[in-house]
Structures are given as structure tokens and as C-alpha cells.
Amino acid sequence: MNKTVGATLLIAGCCIGAGMLGIPVVTGPAGFFPSVTFFVIAWLYMMTTGLLFAKLALSFDLPEVNLLSMAKATLGLSGKIIAWVLFAFLFYALMTAYVIATSVLVSEATGVGFLLSSLLIVAGLYAVIARGVTLVDALNRYLMAGMILFYLLLVGAGFSSIQLDRLMRADFSLAWVSLPILVISFGYHNLIGSLVSYLNRDAKALYKAIVIGSFIPLLIYVVWEFVIIGIVPNHNMMQWITAEKKGELVTQVLADTVGSHSVLYFSQGFAFFAIATSFLPVALSFGDFLKDGFQLLGKKLSSRHSALLVLVPPLFLSISDPSLFLDALDFAGGFCAVTLFGILPTLMAFKRKLVKSLYLLPIFLMSCLIFAIEFLHQLGVL
């Protein structure tokens, strides 16, 4: 396979994950057209920051290019420490969301309680990631095939139930709060350092992969939103609001409002595979991240111990409050992602005089805006 195509698919696959279960819940009250508008805003922001991140990575002649090494080279040890802490928070927020989402889906499908489902999911995941990348890669291919199959089945079954009048409802004032989750749903920046080496520092190929690879999820999200909002009756508007407040998955909204058993079944199947395809790679990369962190402290961390550190804290958080799903995604996008992939890269590019300040300012201001939206949302103002 052409390397550019491979890099494009890696970026697209990295974006699609648990965010798909939260996107319709937080955007549902605003309606279809406001949602699509903010999809495009989030995509443009994350594509632009991705291109800036790539330009930064290409400007360094280091044996291993990643945000931590770039932060240390430009912002010093304090910059690297800040980046490392933010990465840890980002990973733990995502892992908590993944544990909750998969446990809820397994519980709904089997009737097993949430606690037991959580324990089984984490135990199964531990057995996989403790074995390393080979097993994860092999299993992930089957999961990707399952995700594509159920997505096509869901779209096919859902289109017959869509009513266009449901897509006409619009309230742009309710869409702003969705930006943090939309941002994390277009997250792929942690791959860029690896793609620089994979593409042999070919800037044109890397930029092409970023633009196209991030655009594919945009199209998938728009179709997903079209189907979900089109099949949920307008008189169930309060169901969206209630689901958002409770931190529920979109599958719960469908279960409460849609009479079609096939749509519900296909949505649950798609949701499970969509999460699993992100869950495994994120858990594995988080383990590698922790191993690197312990090496900096002069200690060696085994795969089994790193797997425990990756999984146990999110398990306890999930069990303590299963409604944390949307809050975890909000935190990951509104605080961690915009700082790691928006604010820090603009500061590094400014320090290296890599891009004119006039071009960096919009990215910096947009990052601060999303940060402020999440901060106000956490305070209950939005």
C-alpha cells in the first residue's frame, strides 16, 4: 500500500472513536445544520493545528520527534513537564470514557450489571495489551472490519426512518458547548511524530495525509448526525437534554425514542466496534508513554505493570461515577487537547520563528476560546 494512503487511513482511524457516541448527544439539542457548522469549525481548527504540528516536527532534526522532545527543545524542561502531565490527563480522560462506554454497551447487550461488565472489559483488555503490539494490531483489523460493517448496516437501516422535518430544527446558541467534544473527535496529533519517520520526512505527503485523513471523519460524522437526528422525533427534544445532563451515550437516546429494533441493534454494534478500534491503540500507546516516563526517572516498567497503570485508575473512576462519559470527553478536548495541540505548538512555532505571528494568532485565540467554553461549561454557566 502507498505510504501516503497508509498514513491517511491511520489519521482517519485515530479520529473515529468514542466521540461518535457523544457527538449526537451534545449536538442534538442544537439541530442538524448548527451541528454540521460546528463540525466544520472543529475540523478546520484541528486540521490547521495538525499542519502546524507537522511543520514543527519537520523543522527538528531529532532521532525521535514527538511533542515532548519538541517542547523540551523550545520551551525547556518546564515545557516538557507540562506537556507530559497534560498527556497523562488526556490519556486518563480518554481511557475513562472508553471504559464507561464499552461497559454500558456490554451491560445493555447482555443484561450483566455495569460493575461486572467494567471488570470483564478491563480484564480482557489487560490480557491483550500486556501481550504487546502484535496481538493488538491483529485484533484491531477485525474490529475495524466490524465497525465498517455495522456502520453501513446502520446507515442503510436508518435512512428509511429519516424524516426531513426533524433536520430543519436549528438553535445555534446551543451548539457552542459541543466544541470540546468535537475537537477531541478530530484528534490524531499524537501520530504525527511517527508519521514524519514513516513518510521519510516527505512534507507534501504528510500535509496531504493530514488534510484528507482528517476530512474522512468529517464526512462520516455528518452522515452519522444526519441519520441520528433524522430518526429521533422532534417532540423528544428533552431526551437529548436529559441524556447530555446524565452523560449518556447516543445508544440510550435511540433505545428510548426509536421503535426500530434493527436501528438500535446496528447502532449498538457500531458503537462497540467504533470504541474498540480506538480503545486498544490508545491503551497500548498510553502504556508506551508511561514506560518512557519511568525511564526518565531511571526505572524500568514492564508491559504488565504499565497495563495495570493504564487500566486501574480509569476502572475506579468509571465505577465511582458511570455518568462521567461526556465529562471525560469534554475535559480531554476542552482542556488537554487544545493546550497540547493548539496552545503549545503556537508557542513553540513562535519561539522558533517558524511561522509569522499573524498566522499563529488565530490558532492561539481559537484554542483559548475552546478552553474558555469548557471552563464555563464546567462551572455550569454554559
C-alpha positions in Angstrom: 0.0 0.0 0.0 1.2 3.5 -0.8 2.6 5.1 2.3 0.6 8.3 1.9 -2.6 6.2 1.7 -1.5 4.3 4.8 -0.8 7.5 6.8 -4.1 8.9 5.7 -6.0 5.9 6.9 -4.1 5.9 10.2 -5.1 9.5 10.8 -8.8 8.8 9.9 -8.9 5.7 12.1 -7.3 7.6 15.0 -10.1 10.2 14.9 -13.1 7.9 14.9 -13.8 6.5 18.3 -15.8 7.2 21.5 -16.6 10.7 20.4 -19.1 9.3 17.9 -21.3 8.2 20.9 -21.1 11.6 22.5 -21.4 13.9 19.4 -25.1 13.4 18.7 -26.0 13.8 22.4 -24.3 17.2 22.8 -25.2 18.5 19.4 -28.8 17.0 19.2 -30.4 19.9 21.0 -28.9 22.4 18.5 -30.2 20.5 15.4 -28.5 19.2 12.3 -27.4 22.4 10.5 -25.8 24.1 13.6 -24.1 20.7 14.3 -22.6 20.5 10.8 -21.4 24.1 11.1 -19.5 23.4 14.3 -18.2 20.1 12.8 -16.6 22.1 10.1 -15.2 24.7 12.6 -13.7 21.9 14.7 -12.3 20.1 11.7 -10.7 23.4 10.4 -9.2 24.1 13.8 -7.8 20.6 14.2 -6.6 20.3 10.6 -4.8 23.7 11.0 -3.2 22.7 14.3 -2.2 19.4 12.7 -0.5 21.1 9.8 1.3 23.4 12.3 2.3 20.5 14.4 3.7 18.7 11.3 5.7 21.8 10.2 7.2 21.9 13.7 8.0 18.2 13.7 9.7 18.6 10.3 11.8 21.5 11.5 13.5 19.3 14.1 16.4 17.1 13.3 16.0 14.7 16.3 16.2 10.9 16.4 12.7 10.8 17.9 10.3 13.6 17.1 7.3 14.0 19.4 5.6 16.8 21.4 7.7 16.1 24.5 11.0 16.3 22.7 9.9 19.4 20.8 8.6 21.1 24.0 11.9 20.5 25.7 13.9 21.8 22.8 11.9 25.0 22.6 10.3 25.7 26.0 12.9 23.9 28.2 12.4 21.3 30.9 9.3 23.0 32.3 7.7 22.9 28.9 8.3 19.1 28.7 7.0 18.5 32.2 3.8 20.5 31.4 3.3 18.5 28.1 3.9 15.2 29.9 1.4 16.0 32.7 -1.2 17.1 30.1 -0.7 14.0 28.1 -1.2 11.9 31.2 -4.5 13.7 31.9 -5.6 13.4 28.3 -4.9 9.6 28.2 -6.7 9.0 31.5 -9.7 11.1 30.4 -10.0 9.1 27.2 -9.5 5.8 28.9 -12.2 6.6 31.5 -14.6 7.5 28.6 -13.7 4.2 26.8 -14.2 2.0 29.9 -17.6 3.6 30.7 -18.8 3.4 27.1 -17.8 -0.2 26.5 -19.2 -1.3 29.9 -22.5 0.4 29.2 -22.8 -1.3 25.8 -21.9 -4.7 27.1 -24.3 -4.3 30.0 -27.1 -3.2 27.6 -26.5 -6.2 25.3 -26.1 -8.9 27.9 -28.0 -7.7 30.9 -24.9 -8.0 33.1 -24.5 -5.3 35.6 -22.3 -2.3 34.9 -19.8 -3.2 37.6 -19.3 -6.7 36.4 -19.2 -5.5 32.8 -16.5 -3.0 33.7 -14.4 -5.7 35.4 -14.7 -8.1 32.5 -13.8 -5.4 29.9 -10.7 -4.2 31.8 -9.6 -7.8 32.5 -10.0 -8.7 28.8 -8.2 -5.5 27.7 -5.3 -6.2 30.1 -4.8 -9.7 28.7 -4.5 -8.1 25.2 -2.3 -5.1 25.8 0.0 -6.9 28.2 0.9 -9.1 25.2 2.1 -6.1 23.1 1.5 -4.5 19.7 1.4 -7.7 17.6 -1.8 -9.0 19.2 -3.4 -5.5 19.3 -2.7 -5.0 15.6 -4.1 -8.4 14.6 -7.3 -7.9 16.7 -7.7 -4.3 15.6 -8.1 -5.3 11.9 -11.1 -7.5 12.8 -12.6 -4.7 14.9 -12.2 -2.2 12.0 -14.0 -4.6 9.7 -16.8 -5.0 12.3 -17.1 -1.2 12.6 -17.4 -0.6 8.9 -20.0 -3.4 8.5 -22.2 -2.1 11.3 -21.8 1.5 10.1 -23.1 0.5 6.7 -25.9 -1.5 8.2 -26.9 1.3 10.5 -26.9 3.9 7.7 -28.9 1.6 5.5 -31.5 0.8 8.1 -31.7 4.3 9.4 -32.3 6.1 6.1 -35.7 4.5 5.8 -36.7 6.1 9.1 -35.4 9.6 8.5 -37.9 12.4 8.3 -36.6 15.7 6.8 -38.6 17.9 9.0 -36.6 16.7 12.0 -33.5 18.0 10.3 -34.9 21.5 10.0 -34.8 22.4 13.7 -31.9 24.7 14.5 -30.7 26.6 17.5 -27.1 27.8 17.1 -26.9 29.1 20.6 -26.9 25.5 21.9 -24.1 24.4 19.6 -21.1 26.2 21.3 -20.9 23.7 24.2 -20.2 20.9 21.7 -16.8 22.3 20.6 -14.7 20.5 23.2 -16.0 17.1 22.3 -15.9 17.8 18.6 -12.2 18.8 19.0 -11.2 15.5 20.6 -13.2 13.7 17.9 -10.7 15.0 15.4 -7.7 14.2 17.5 -4.8 12.5 15.7 -1.8 14.8 16.5 0.0 12.2 18.7 0.6 10.2 15.5 2.4 13.0 13.6 5.8 12.4 15.1 5.7 8.7 14.0 4.3 9.7 10.5 7.3 12.0 10.0 9.6 9.0 10.1 7.1 6.7 8.3 6.9 9.1 5.3 10.6 9.7 5.3 10.2 13.4 6.2 8.2 14.0 3.0 6.4 17.2 3.9 4.0 17.2 0.9 2.9 13.6 1.6 2.4 14.4 5.4 0.4 17.5 4.7 -1.8 15.6 2.2 -2.4 12.8 4.7 -3.4 15.3 7.4 -5.9 17.1 5.2 -7.5 14.1 3.7 -7.2 11.8 6.7 -9.0 14.4 9.0 -11.6 15.1 6.3 -12.8 11.5 6.1 -14.1 11.5 9.7 -15.8 14.8 9.0 -17.8 13.1 6.2 -18.6 10.1 8.5 -19.7 12.4 11.3 -22.0 14.4 9.1 -23.7 11.2 7.8 -23.9 9.8 11.3 -25.5 13.1 12.5 -27.9 13.1 9.6 -29.1 9.6 10.4 -29.4 10.0 14.2 -31.1 13.4 14.3 -33.3 12.4 11.3 -34.8 9.4 13.1 -35.3 10.9 16.6 -38.7 12.7 16.7 -38.6 16.4 17.4 -41.0 16.0 20.4 -38.3 14.0 22.1 -36.1 17.2 22.3 -36.0 16.9 26.1 -34.5 13.4 25.7 -31.3 15.0 24.2 -31.1 17.5 27.0 -31.6 14.8 29.7 -29.1 12.5 28.1 -26.5 15.3 28.0 -27.0 16.1 31.7 -26.8 12.4 32.6 -23.7 11.8 30.4 -25.5 9.1 28.5 -24.5 7.5 25.2 -26.4 8.2 22.0 -27.5 4.5 22.0 -29.5 5.2 25.1 -31.4 8.0 23.3 -32.1 5.7 20.4 -33.3 3.0 22.8 -35.7 5.4 24.5 -37.1 7.1 21.3 -36.7 4.9 18.3 -39.1 2.0 17.6 -36.9 0.2 15.1 -35.1 -2.8 16.7 -32.7 -3.1 13.7 -31.6 0.6 14.1 -31.0 0.1 17.8 -29.2 -3.2 17.3 -27.0 -1.8 14.5 -26.2 1.4 16.5 -25.1 -0.7 19.5 -22.9 -2.9 17.3 -21.4 0.1 15.5 -20.8 1.9 18.8 -19.0 -1.1 20.3 -16.7 -1.6 17.4 -16.0 2.2 17.0 -14.9 2.4 20.6 -12.9 -0.8 20.5 -10.9 0.3 17.5 -9.7 3.4 19.4 -9.6 1.8 22.9 -6.9 -0.8 22.1 -4.4 1.6 20.3 -4.9 4.3 22.9 -4.4 1.9 25.8 -1.3 0.5 24.1 0.2 3.9 23.3 -0.6 5.1 26.8 1.4 2.1 28.2 4.4 3.0 26.0 4.1 6.6 27.1 4.2 5.6 30.8 7.2 3.3 30.1 9.1 6.3 28.6 8.1 8.5 31.6 9.5 5.9 34.1 12.7 5.6 32.0 13.2 9.3 32.6 13.1 8.6 36.3 15.7 5.8 35.8 13.2 3.0 36.3 12.1 0.2 34.0 8.4 -0.5 33.7 7.2 -3.9 32.4 4.3 -4.3 30.0 2.2 -6.0 32.7 2.8 -3.2 35.2 2.2 -0.4 32.6 -1.0 -2.1 31.6 -2.2 -2.0 35.2 -1.3 1.7 35.5 -3.2 2.3 32.3 -6.4 0.5 33.2 -6.9 0.5 37.0 -7.4 4.3 37.6 -10.0 4.6 34.8 -11.7 1.5 36.1 -12.1 3.1 39.6 -13.3 6.4 38.1 -15.8 4.6 35.9 -17.2 2.5 38.7 -17.4 5.6 41.0 -19.5 7.6 38.5 -20.7 5.9 35.3 -22.1 9.3 34.1 -18.6 10.7 33.6 -18.6 9.7 29.9 -19.3 13.1 28.4 -17.4 15.0 31.1 -14.3 12.9 30.4 -14.5 13.7 26.7 -15.2 17.3 27.4 -12.1 17.5 29.7 -9.9 15.7 27.2 -10.9 18.1 24.4 -11.6 21.4 26.1 -8.6 21.4 28.4 -5.9 18.8 27.4 -6.2 18.7 23.6 -6.4 22.4 22.9 -3.4 23.0 25.2 -1.3 20.2 23.8 -2.2 20.6 20.2 -3.2 24.3 20.0 -1.6 26.5 22.6 1.8 24.7 23.0 2.5 24.3 19.2 1.8 28.0 18.6 4.2 29.0 21.4 6.9 26.6 20.0 6.4 27.9 16.5 6.6 31.5 17.8 9.8 30.7 19.7 11.4 29.2 16.6 10.1 31.9 14.4 8.8 29.2 12.1 5.5 30.9 11.2 4.6 34.6 11.1 2.8 35.7 14.3 -0.1 37.0 12.3 -0.9 33.4 11.3 -0.4 32.0 14.7 -2.7 34.4 16.5 -6.0 32.9 15.2 -4.9 29.4 16.3 -3.9 30.7 19.7 -7.2 32.7 20.1 -9.3 29.8 19.0 -7.6 27.5 21.4 -8.2 30.0 24.3 -11.9 30.2 23.2 -12.4 26.5 23.3 -10.6 26.3 26.7 -12.9 29.1 28.0 -16.1 27.3 26.7 -15.1 24.2 28.6 -14.2 26.1 31.7 -17.6 27.9 31.7 -19.3 24.6 30.9 -17.7 23.0 34.0 -18.9 26.0 36.1 -22.4 25.4 34.8 -22.6 28.8 33.0 -23.0 27.1 29.6 
